[in-house]
């Protein structure tokens, strides 16, 4: 099995919050495709990273977790591009860890 984790921003680069509907639609799609999804929406994580030009950037993110039998890399690559467009980001972090479900 694999655990897929996605970090999604709460606001765009100008500070405008994204519509709740974006997250709800994604959650429904993932639940239908993989049988379930956990979204940590109430306590956003705080991200900080080097912006590459001598400064740093901050972002509040929510975490979506999905357990799947196998990694469907083409699906996740396509979704990653769609999410980058939907959330107006240069990149969306999607990470995968092999797990054993007990």
C-alpha positions as CSV (number, residue, x, y, z in Angstrom):
1,X,0.0,0.0,0.0
2,X,0.9,3.6,-0.4
3,X,0.1,6.7,1.6
4,X,-0.3,9.8,-0.7
5,X,-0.1,13.2,1.0
6,X,-1.0,16.5,-0.6
7,X,-0.2,19.9,0.8
8,X,-2.7,22.5,-0.5
9,X,-2.6,26.2,0.2
10,X,-5.4,28.0,2.0
11,X,-4.8,31.3,0.2
12,X,-3.4,32.5,-3.0
13,X,-0.3,34.6,-3.3
14,X,-2.2,37.8,-2.7
15,X,-3.8,36.4,0.5
16,X,-7.2,35.7,-0.9
17,X,-8.7,32.5,0.6
18,X,-9.6,29.7,-1.8
19,X,-13.3,28.7,-2.0
20,X,-14.2,25.8,0.3
21,X,-15.8,24.2,-2.8
22,X,-12.4,23.5,-4.3
23,X,-11.4,21.3,-1.3
24,X,-14.8,19.7,-1.1
25,X,-14.8,18.7,-4.8
26,X,-11.3,17.2,-4.5
27,X,-12.3,15.3,-1.3
28,X,-15.3,13.8,-3.1
29,X,-13.2,12.8,-6.2
30,X,-10.6,11.1,-4.0
31,X,-13.1,9.4,-1.8
32,X,-14.9,8.0,-4.8
33,X,-11.7,6.8,-6.6
34,X,-9.8,5.4,-3.6
35,X,-12.6,4.6,-1.1
36,X,-11.7,7.3,1.4
37,X,-9.6,10.4,2.1
38,X,-8.7,12.3,5.3
39,X,-8.5,16.1,5.1
40,X,-6.9,18.0,7.9
41,X,-8.7,21.3,7.4
42,X,-9.2,22.8,10.9
43,X,-5.6,23.2,11.9
44,X,-3.6,24.4,9.0
45,X,0.1,23.6,8.9
46,X,2.5,26.6,8.5
47,X,5.0,26.2,5.7
48,X,8.2,28.3,5.4
49,X,10.6,28.0,2.5
50,X,13.5,29.8,0.8
51,X,12.2,31.7,-2.2
52,X,15.5,31.5,-4.1
53,X,16.3,35.2,-4.1
54,X,17.5,35.7,-0.5
55,X,14.1,35.7,1.2
56,X,11.6,33.3,2.6
57,X,7.9,32.7,1.9
58,X,5.2,31.6,4.2
59,X,2.1,29.6,3.5
60,X,-0.8,28.0,5.5
61,X,-1.6,24.6,4.1
62,X,-4.0,21.8,4.6
63,X,-3.1,18.1,4.3
64,X,-5.0,15.5,2.4
65,X,-4.1,11.8,3.0
66,X,-5.1,8.9,0.8
67,X,-4.3,5.3,1.2
68,X,-4.2,3.3,-2.0
69,X,-3.3,-0.3,-2.9
70,X,-0.9,0.8,-5.6
71,X,0.6,4.1,-6.9
72,X,-1.2,5.3,-10.0
73,X,1.6,7.7,-11.0
74,X,-0.1,9.0,-14.2
75,X,-3.3,9.9,-12.3
76,X,-1.3,11.7,-9.6
77,X,0.8,13.6,-12.1
78,X,-2.3,14.8,-14.0
79,X,-4.0,15.7,-10.7
80,X,-0.9,17.6,-9.6
81,X,-1.0,19.8,-12.7
82,X,-4.7,20.4,-12.3
83,X,-4.3,21.4,-8.7
84,X,-1.4,23.8,-9.5
85,X,-3.8,25.5,-12.0
86,X,-6.8,25.5,-9.6
87,X,-4.7,26.9,-6.7
88,X,-2.7,29.2,-8.9
89,X,0.6,27.7,-7.7
90,X,3.9,26.9,-9.4
91,X,4.0,23.5,-7.8
92,X,1.9,21.4,-5.5
93,X,3.6,19.0,-3.1
94,X,2.4,15.5,-3.4
95,X,4.5,12.9,-1.5
96,X,4.2,9.1,-1.4
97,X,5.2,6.6,1.3
98,X,5.0,2.9,1.1
99,X,3.1,1.6,4.1
100,X,1.8,-1.6,5.7
101,X,-1.8,-1.4,6.9
102,X,-2.4,-3.5,10.0
